[in-house]
Amino acid sequence: MSNPPDSHAEPAARVLRLKRGEERRLAAGHVWVFSNEIDTGSTPLTAFAPGVLAQVRTQRDAFVGYACVNPHALICARILSRDPAQPVNRALLERRLATALALRRRLGAAPHYRWVFGESDQLPGLVLDRYGDVIVGQIATAGMEALREEVAAAVRAVLAPAVLYWKNDSAARELEHLPRVAAAAFGAVPANIEVTEGALSFTAPLAEGQKTGWFYDQSANRARLARYVPAGARVLDVCSYVGAWAVTALRHGAARAHCVDASQAALEFAQLNAARNGTAVQVLRADAFEALKSLAEQGERFDLVILDPPAFIKRKKDIPETRYLKAFFCRVTREVG
């Protein structure tokens, strides 16, 4: 940690001072600053507006990083730059986006991938998913929300896609006191997005779909699915959404696949995607708990059961309900499944 030269200081970046010793975790690479780590006597959080940029400094005035502040959140600041000569501006955003894009391209991905993974790409609170010439973004923090227009300009400068659509409807925004809203930054937003994953192709709803329309965070797991699919297997895909797991299993040798989801629209996409890839799925519109219970009571058994539910355990009191679900999950799985 060092003190930045005065000529490089960002005039608008006020100081957010840490309590003594609280810089150790941040020096090790962490980017989150918690509200109980702030010396609120000298730099009260109430003096900061949500999303404002600040210089995080130690008790000895050593520079820790430039961060976006949200005084209303437990994670009250997130570091975006540790270079005192590089404040948070469009140039920084463009470099971060370009670095992330170069990495995805080096990995040999088709133009269908998660472009930005938030903190992993040094852009906390930002997710960008790429569907060819369509970029779908989600912002989860007040700091990134304040930079939204700059991010959009940086996306245009680095990749020049036809569409950037902000699908900011995640419940995580409520933790930052942000409204849920979806809107185009630029371009004509399509009703559906097209996805290529390995040798398979899928269609998923965009505005009415879950998350950004697709679950890229499970792509690597689906790629590994082949080793778990016995030839001729009977597969159950619970909370199947548009059928990615079921279709992948069928293409890896499963004989039959059943998709269970509460959304009729999602199940229709699952059937469409199965047909696109030369397979077919059976569908059941039902709540996951009720479906597993019913199938277990009917004596149905499957060689492979896939459960990719929404976040169930958000609080300690949710644990018993999850155990109940897992019990039925086990009952519908064959002993050698």
N, C-alpha and C positions, 0 to 999 in steps of 0.2 A: 504494500500500500504506500502511496506517495501523495504529496500535495501537488495539485496541478499548477502549472504556471498561470499567473493572472491573465495572460493574453489568451489562454485557452478556456477560461472559465465561461460557462454558459450564463449570461446575465439573468435569464428568467428562472434559473434553477436555484431555488432556495435550499437551505441546508436542513436535512433531517438527521438529527444526531442520535447515535446509539448510546445505550448505557455502557458503562465500563465492562469490557470483556466480551460484549455481545458480537464483536466482529469476527470471532474465531470461526464460527460455523460458515459465515459468508466468505471468509478467506479460503476455506476449503473447497469452495465452488458452489455452494448453495446460492440461490437467487431470491428466495423468499425472505422477507423481513416481517417478523410478527410484531403486533402492536405492543406486547409486553417487553419488547427489546428496545423500545424507544425511550429516550430521555425526554419525557413530556414536560418536564420542568423548564427546559431551555428551548425545546421545539415542540410545542403542543400540537397534537394531530389535528385538533379542531381548527387550526390556522390554515390547513391545507384543503383545497377543493378537490373533489374526486377526479382522478385522472391527471392531476398536475405533475409535472416533472420536478424532481428534487435531486440534490447531491446528498448521498448518504455518507456521513462522516463519523469517525470515532470520537471518543472523548478527547483524544489528543489532536483532533482536527485532521487526521489522516483521511484521505479520499478512499472510499470503498467502491462507489459506483454511482452512475446515474440511474434513477429508478422512477417509476410511475407510482404515485401514492393514491391510496383510497382510505381515508380516515374512518370509514364506516365498516371496514372489513377486518377480520382477524389477521389475515395476511395483508398488512397495511401498505406494503411496498414490494415491488418486484424489479429486480435489477435488469436493465437492458444493455448497459455498457459499463465495463470496468476500466476503460481507457479515459483518463482525464482530458485528453485532447480530442475525444470523440463523443460529443453530446448526442442525445437522441434526436435525429432529424431524418429527412428523406434519404440522404446519402447513406446513413447507417442502415436504414430499412432496405434499401436497394442492395447493399452488400450482403446482408443476411439472407435475403430472398435468393440472390444469385448463388450464394454458397450452398443453400439447401437444394436448389434446382440442379446444380452441378453434381451433387452427391447422388440424387435420385437417378440422374442420367448415367452416372458411372456404374450404378447398380444394374443398369441394363433394362430398366422398367419401360414398358410401353407408356404412352402418355395418359396413363390411368393409375394414379397413385396419390398418396398423401404427400403433398409438397412441403408443408410446414407442420411440424409436430410441437408447437408451442415452445416450452422451455428447452426441449432438446435441440432446437434450432435457434436458441437465444432470442426467441420472440415470445415471451410468456403471455399467455392469454389468447394466442392466435392459432387457429387451425385453418389450413387451406388444402382443399382436396381438388385434384385435377381430373376432369373428365374430358380429355381431348382439348377442345378449344373453350371449354366451360370451366370456370373456377368457382367453387362454392366455399365460402368462408364462414367461420364462426368466431365470434369475439366473446370472451368470457370475463374480461376484466375492465374496470373503469379506465385504466391507463391505456389499454389498446383501443378502447372505444374512443378516447380523446384523439387517438392517432389514426382513426379509421380513414379519413380522407387522404392522409399521407400514405397509408398502406395501399389504398386503391391506386394512387398515382405510381407507387413503386411497383405494384403488380403489372401495371400497364407498361412501365419502362423496361422491366426485366423480361417479361414473357409476351406481352401484347396479345392476350387472349381476346376472343370475341365477347365473352360475358364474364362479369364478376358479380356473383349473387351473394348477398349477406343473408345467411339463414340463422339469424340470431334469436332462436326460439328455445334455447336450452334453459332448463331450470337452474343451471349453475349461475346464470346471470343474476338471479335473485339474491345470491350471496353478496354480490357487488352492488346491489340496489340499482340494477339496470333493467329497463323494460324488455320484454320479449317482442321482437319485431323482425320482419323479413322484408328485404327490399333489394332491388338491383342497384349496384353501384354504376354499372354501365352495361349496355347490350340488352338484347331481347332474351328473356329467361325462358328456356324450354319447359314444357310440362314434365318431360321425362329426361333422364340421362342414360347414356349408353356406357357400359363398362366392359373392358376386356380384362380377364383374369386368367393368366396362363393361356390354355387353348380354348377357354370358354368365353362366351359373351352373354351379357345380361342387360336387361332394361330395368330401371327402377324409377319410382316417382321422385320428383324433386321437391316442389313446394309442399306436397302432401306426404312426402316420405319421412322416414326417421333420420335423425342426425343430419348429415349432409346429403342424404340420399342413398349412401352405401357405407358399409363397415370395412373400410380399408385396414383398420387395426386388426382384423382377423384374417387378412389375406395370407399371411405366412402360415397360420394354423391350417387354413384350408389347403394350402399347398402340401402340408404334411399329412393330410388326411388319408392318402392312399395306403400307407402302411397299416392303417387300422381297419380297413374295409375288407372283410373276407369275401372271396368270390361267391356270388349269389346271395349276399347278405340282405337281410331285411332291416331297413333303416327308419328310425323315427327322428324327425327334426322338429323340436319344440321351440316355440317363439321363432318360427322359421323366416318371418318377414318375406322377402321375395324369392326364397328358395335356394340361396347360394350354397348352403351346406348340402342339402339334399341332392341338388343337381351335380355337385362335385362328387358326392359319394356314388351316384349312379354311373358317372363317367369313369369311375375307378373300379367298377366291377360289381356294385350292388345290384341286386335283382329288382328290388322294390323300395320305394321311399314314400313315407307319409309325412306331410307337412301340417303342423298344428300352429295356428295363429288366431288371435282375436279379431284381426282385420280381414274382412272379406276382400277388400281391394288388394291387400298384400298377397293373399292366396291366389288371386287371379294373375298377379304378376309372376308368382311361383310357377303356375301352370304354363304361362307364356314362356318363361325362361327355360323350363324343361323342354318344351317343344322346340325352342330355338336351338337347343343343344342335342336334339335327337333322342330325347328321353321323355318320360311321363311321370308325374307324381300324383299321388292321391292326397286330397286336402281335407282338413277338418277345421271348421271355424269353432274355436272354443277357447276358454280361459285355460292357461297352462295347468293350474292346479286341478281343475275339474277334469280336463282331458286325461291327465296322467292317472288320476284316481279311477276314472271310468275304464280306461284301458287295462289297468291292473286288475280291477274287479272282473273284467271280462276274460281274464287269463291271457291277454295278448302279450307276446314276448318278441323282443327285437335283438338282433345281433349287435347293432350299434345304435346308441341313443345319444343325440346331440341336443344339448340344452344351452342356448345362448340368450338368457333372459335380460330384461332391463335390470338396473341396479336394485336388488331386493333388500340387501342389508345396509340400510342407511343409518339405522340406529340399533342399539343393543336389543331393544324390545322386538326387533324384526327377526332375530335369530331363530326362535321356535318355529315360526312360519316357514323359514327356509329349510329347517330340518324335516318338516312335514313334507315339503316338496321333494327333497332328496330321497325320502323313504319310498315314495311312489316311483321315483326315477329308478331306483334300484329294483323295484318289483317288476318293472316292465323290461328289464334287461336280462337276457339269458345268462346262465351261470358262466358260460365261457365267453360272454360278450364283453 
